[in-house]
């Protein structure tokens, strides 16, 4: 049984349909242009995720996909939003660069006024994970370490840098998921230690001594690319080893099949940007 009662809180998410999704280049170890993408299946899997959020009482906004930007479906990378403040993205690879402008245009059109266009490379919630007190920030493959200070100055929250060392886990959200963010005593995460440097592992143990530790098979299934509303945890269904530990902590895991989108190196969280307003 969980030491803390779990409670779902309504969330607001931004997602982008995979209408133009394909793998024509490789910018992470998961991408193989020789493997064809079934776009109708990708759309069906994405719609299942969107509809599941809505069935749980959450609001899902949709960003219009743009031709020539096949990775726009990974909406988590487009910005980070905390208390209505929007830190835009600056992508490491030119193939994704125009996505940043598409996201900022959406925010302006939807009434967000406190926006910051970054100077340093950050890929949104790919490498920024928000808890009640901190912003956990990944570095090593995409985000510039200088983006951490930029985020801290903009949000006015402590930003804790974490070094990623395994290229399979090129973004923080492939190696760590925030499960509960309601307060210091109940902040809860799950993560895969070998994805991080020894020093970063020590930091995580210190801040989250009771974290759920994932095993390699579940990490390889991108099981940590998950979204939690404080009770329900949506994660890849192939990460079967995480279901029982999550239930033991009082969560309700919900397995999702996003196998087509995994061909681009993303799953549940990559498709889901949280609008914290």
Secondary structure, DSSP 8 states (H G I E B T S, - for coil): --SS-------EEEEE--TT----S-SSTT--TTS---HHHHHHHHHHHHHHHHHTT-EEEEE---TT-GGGG-GGGGEEEETTEEEE-B-SSGGGHHHHHHHHHHHHHTT---EE--SS-B-GGGTEEE-SSEEEEEESSSS-THHHHHHHHHH-SEEEEEEB--GGG-SGGGTEEEEE-S-TTT-EEEE-GGGB-HHHHHHHHHH-TT-EE--HHHHHTTTTS-EESSSEEEEETT-THHHHHHHHTT-EEEEE--HHHHTTT--TTTT-EEB--
